[in-house]
Amino acid sequence: MVRVVIAGFMLLILFACGQSSKNNPAKKDSIQSGTVEFVFQEEFHNFGKLKAGEVVAYTFVFKNTGTGTLLVTDVDPGCGCIEVNIAEKQIEPGDQGQIEIVYNSAGEVGKNVKPVTITFNGGREKVNLVIQAEVENEMIKLYS
């Protein structure tokens, strides 16, 4: 009889603990509430003419226009010549975010168009930020 009472008591405790953590509204993540929307000031930047080996950077600015928290969840620079720097990966409603694209033109020649794919947690989930440069390579000029 004592074993049955103890077993019943243990089940009651386990069930109560599991229910309190699942249904506690205070534990809801604010990131999951509201709509996620954002707008970039621009999604394309032309660096113009560069000499091979120049390293240049441009910062794309965007605003969280939704009512939920915007998260940068993934970045695909597309090639080894690009580095992506993001100061804040979590942007609250009404706030601005910045994504810096650093392009190293070493080994490049001619017209280069490079997309960088940024993935967010909702709304328009993926954005391609595109940079372009016309790269002059002296070594290729010498041997052409």
Number of C-alpha atoms within 10 A of each C-alpha: 6 7 8 9 10 11 12 12 12 12 12 11 11 11 11 11 11 10 10 10 11 10 10 9 9 8 9 11 9 11 17 13 11 13 17 23 20 22 14 16 9 11 16 16 16 13 15 11 13 18 16 19 15 11 14 14 15 15 15 19 15 18 19 23 18 18 15 20 24 28 18 19 14 13 17 14 19 12 11 8 15 20 17 16 13 15 9 12 16 17 20 20 19 14 15 16 22 18 19 15 22 18 23 17 22 14 12 18 18 13 13 14 13 19 19 20 16 18 17 21 17 18 12 12 14 16 15 15 19 17 22 17 22 19 22 19 18 12 11 9 8 7 6 6
